[in-house]
Structures are given as structure tokens and as C-alpha cells.
């Protein structure tokens, strides 16, 4: 026996089922977020940055600095893969969207997740 959420998900993700404008938006958004989560799951995770960079205001160029030379606010880390916290945020957002049954709030939840709030 299917749960109410499983039935809702089946209806939402069925491209042949009739939908209103809000449901079509949710269908596209859920599909996009699922694809993004799968891509992030497939990518290797990197806990530490590969390097640190500073923006030299005198020539408006970015320069790499050694780990020991980084000085906090003026130094920016470079990650080749998204930090684990970002991957977790996207996964949590997708889980929340999938379990949400109120059409009115689907768009708000997705937008908050995409904004990083």
C-alpha cells in the first residue's frame, strides 16, 4: 500500500498526469534538483580547498598564496568540488520538497533552498 506522499510523488512526477501551472513548476523543479543531487553525489567530495587566492587591488588580479600566507578576510579558498555542507543543503532541500504536500509552499521551499537560506 502506498503512502499519501508516495502517491503524491507518483502523480507529480507523471508527465502524463494533468497539472496546474504550480504543479508543472514543481515537476520541473523536482526533476532539476534530483539531477543536481545525483551529479553532486557522483562528484568526489573535497573537504579542504586546493588553494587560497587574494585580489591584489593595485593590479586588480587574483594571485595564489601559500597556506601559511593566508590572512583571513582578504583570502578566498578555491574548491574544485562543492563543500559537503552545500551538498547536504541541496539534499535536504530536495527531501523537503518531495515530502511537502501543500502546493502553495512548494515554490517557496525550492526558492529558499536555491538561495541558500
C-alpha positions as CSV (number, residue, x, y, z in Angstrom):
1,X,0.0,0.0,0.0
2,X,1.4,3.4,-1.0
3,X,1.6,6.3,1.5
4,X,0.0,9.6,0.7
5,X,3.4,11.1,0.0
6,X,4.3,8.2,-2.4
7,X,1.0,8.7,-4.3
8,X,1.6,12.5,-4.5
9,X,5.1,11.9,-5.8
10,X,3.9,9.5,-8.4
11,X,1.2,12.0,-9.6
12,X,3.6,14.9,-9.5
13,X,6.3,13.1,-11.5
14,X,4.0,11.6,-14.1
15,X,4.4,13.8,-17.2
16,X,1.0,12.5,-18.5
17,X,-1.0,13.4,-15.4
18,X,-2.9,16.7,-15.7
19,X,-1.3,19.6,-13.7
20,X,-1.9,23.2,-13.0
21,X,0.8,25.8,-13.5
22,X,2.1,25.5,-10.0
23,X,2.4,21.7,-10.3
24,X,4.2,21.9,-13.6
25,X,6.7,24.3,-12.0
26,X,7.2,21.8,-9.1
27,X,7.5,18.9,-11.6
28,X,10.3,20.7,-13.4
29,X,12.0,22.0,-10.1
30,X,12.0,18.5,-8.5
31,X,13.4,17.0,-11.7
32,X,16.2,19.6,-11.9
33,X,17.0,19.3,-8.2
34,X,17.1,15.5,-8.4
35,X,19.6,15.7,-11.4
36,X,21.7,18.2,-9.4
37,X,21.8,16.0,-6.3
38,X,22.8,13.0,-8.5
39,X,25.6,15.0,-10.1
40,X,26.8,16.1,-6.7
41,X,26.7,12.5,-5.4
42,X,28.8,11.3,-8.3
43,X,31.4,14.1,-7.9
44,X,34.2,13.4,-5.5
45,X,33.9,15.4,-2.2
46,X,36.7,17.7,-1.1
47,X,36.9,18.9,2.5
48,X,39.9,21.2,2.1
49,X,40.4,23.9,-0.6
50,X,43.1,23.3,-3.3
51,X,44.5,26.7,-2.8
52,X,44.0,30.2,-1.5
53,X,43.8,33.4,-3.5
54,X,43.9,37.2,-2.8
55,X,42.8,40.0,-5.1
56,X,45.6,42.5,-5.5
57,X,43.9,45.9,-5.7
58,X,47.0,47.5,-7.3
59,X,46.6,45.4,-10.5
60,X,43.1,44.0,-10.0
61,X,44.4,40.5,-10.5
62,X,44.0,37.3,-8.4
63,X,47.2,35.8,-7.0
64,X,47.6,32.4,-5.3
65,X,49.2,32.4,-1.9
66,X,50.6,29.7,0.3
67,X,48.6,28.3,3.1
68,X,50.9,30.0,5.6
69,X,50.4,33.4,3.9
70,X,46.7,33.5,4.0
71,X,45.4,36.3,6.2
72,X,41.7,35.7,6.7
73,X,39.3,38.3,5.3
74,X,41.3,39.1,2.2
75,X,42.0,35.4,1.3
76,X,39.5,33.3,-0.6
77,X,39.6,29.5,-0.7
78,X,39.3,27.6,-4.0
79,X,37.3,24.4,-4.0
80,X,37.3,22.2,-7.1
81,X,34.2,20.4,-5.8
82,X,31.3,21.7,-3.7
83,X,31.8,21.6,0.0
84,X,30.0,18.9,1.9
85,X,27.7,21.4,3.6
86,X,26.5,22.6,0.2
87,X,25.7,19.1,-1.0
88,X,23.9,18.4,2.3
89,X,21.8,21.6,1.9
90,X,20.7,20.6,-1.6
91,X,19.8,17.1,-0.4
92,X,17.8,18.4,2.5
93,X,16.0,20.8,0.2
94,X,15.1,18.0,-2.2
95,X,13.9,15.9,0.7
96,X,11.7,18.7,2.0
97,X,10.3,19.4,-1.5
98,X,9.5,15.7,-2.0
99,X,7.7,15.4,1.4
100,X,5.8,18.6,1.1
101,X,2.1,18.1,0.2
102,X,1.0,21.7,0.1
103,X,1.1,23.1,-3.4
104,X,1.3,26.7,-2.2
105,X,4.6,26.2,-0.4
106,X,6.5,24.1,-2.9
107,X,7.8,27.1,-4.8
108,X,8.8,28.9,-1.5
109,X,10.8,25.9,-0.2
110,X,12.7,25.4,-3.5
111,X,13.5,29.1,-3.8
112,X,14.8,29.2,-0.2
113,X,17.0,26.2,-0.9
114,X,18.4,27.7,-4.1
115,X,19.1,31.0,-2.2
116,X,21.0,29.1,0.5
117,X,18.7,30.1,3.3
